[in-house]
Structures are given as C-alpha cells and as structure tokens.
Amino acid sequence: MPSHGPPGDPHKLLSTNPWRDFVEDDPDIAYPALRPRSGSPSFLDYWMRRGGQVRQDYLGKLGQMALRGQAPNLEYTDYLSKYPFMRQYAELGPQERGIDTRRYAPSLRWRA
C-alpha cells in the first residue's frame, strides 16, 4: 500500500521510507527538495536564495524548544513541510520580493 506522506508534503518525500534519513541528515539536500517549485519567478528566486535563513529559523526553533524544557526533536524535513513559504513572501514589500517598482512610476521630468 503506498504511503502519502504527512499533510503539507506536496512532493510526497516525507513518507516513511528507508531514504528519509538521507534527506534529513543533510540540509543541503532537504531544502532544495522541499522548497516551493511553483509560483512567480520572483517567488521562486526569493526562496532559492533563502535556504540559509530558513535553516537558521529552524535552529532557533530547536533552541526555543530546549529552553522551554522540551526535547528538541523537530526534524528539519517536518519543519520545512509546515513552513509558511507563501505567507512569509506575501508579507514582504515589493522591493524585498525583487520587484522593480520604478518601471511602474517613471521619474518626473521638468521641462523649461
């Protein structure tokens, strides 16, 4: 019977399988495998460049868990499968998203 992976796993990569540890053990494999694959070019470019920041957010989450007395047992792949990629991108301003707003507002020219 095929496994369908946990909710939030659009690539079906997180189902119980013998290769999960291979992906889990290397963040350089996990992030490219689980980051968004569809959307506008600026959305995809933004997340392609943000792997290091997402990893730092994950490590911060583990630290918070430990400081609260909880076992820091959140797997990176589980964190990525629930990461709010779209919401985080939507909260950015146009320039942060890589959208050039100057082309919509040409400079003012005075003629004498």
N, C-alpha and C positions, 0 to 999 in steps of 0.2 A: 504494500500500500504506500503510495507516495506521500511524503511529508510536505506541508505547505509553508512551513516557517512561521514565526511569530507575527502578530499584527505589526504593521509598519515595515515589513520586509518585502519591498516591491520586487527585489531581484531573486527572492526565494533562496538566498545564500546562507541563511542562519538556521535552517532546519537542522535537526540532529543528524550529523553525518561525520564520517571519520576525518574530514578535511577542515572542520571548523577551527581546530586548534592552529592549523597552518595559517589561517586568516587572522585569528585572534592574536597570535604571538607576534605579528609584525604590523604595526600601524601603517607602514608604508604600503602594505597590501590592502588592509582593511578600508582605509579612507577612500582610495580610488574605486574600490569595488562597491562602496555603499553611498557615495555622494550622488547627488541628483544627476540624471542622464538626459533629462528633457527640460525644456524651458527656453527662454530667450537666450541669445548668445551672451548678453551681459550677465545674466543669471548664472549660466554655466561657467563663464570665465571667472566670475567672482568666487564661486565655490571651489573652482580648481585651484585658486591661489590661497584659499583659507584653511587648508589642511592642518597647518601648524597651530593656528589659533583654536580650531576645533579640538585638537589634541590637548592643548593647554586647558581649555574649558573642562574637558573630561578629567584631567589630572586634578584640577581644582575641585571637582565634584567628589572624587575619591578622598581628597584631603578633608573636605567638609564632613563626609560620612565618618571618617576616622575620628575627627574632633568631636562629633556628636556621640561617640561611643559605639557606632555601628561598624560592622565588618565592611571594609571597602571591597566588596565583592562584585561590583558592577563591571561587567565585561564591556570592552570598548565597542564591540560589534552591537551589543544591546543598546549602548548609549547612542551610537550612530543611527540605529534603526528608528529611534524615537526623537532624534534631533530635529528641532523645528526650522529646517532649512528655509522654507517658503516664508514663514512668519518673520524670521530674522532679516531676510532680504527685503521684505515689504516695509520694514521699519526704517530702512536706510533712506537717506536723501538721494536725489538723482545723481549728484556728483560722486557719492560713495559707491553707487551702483555702476559707475563708469559711463554714465550717460552724459554726453556733451550738451549742456543746456544753451550754450552760446549759439548754436545753429538755429534755435527757435527764437532767439531775441537778438537780432543783428544790432551792431553798435550804432549809436546815434551819430549822425554826421551833420554838422552845421555848414551851411553854405553862406558866404558873404556876398 
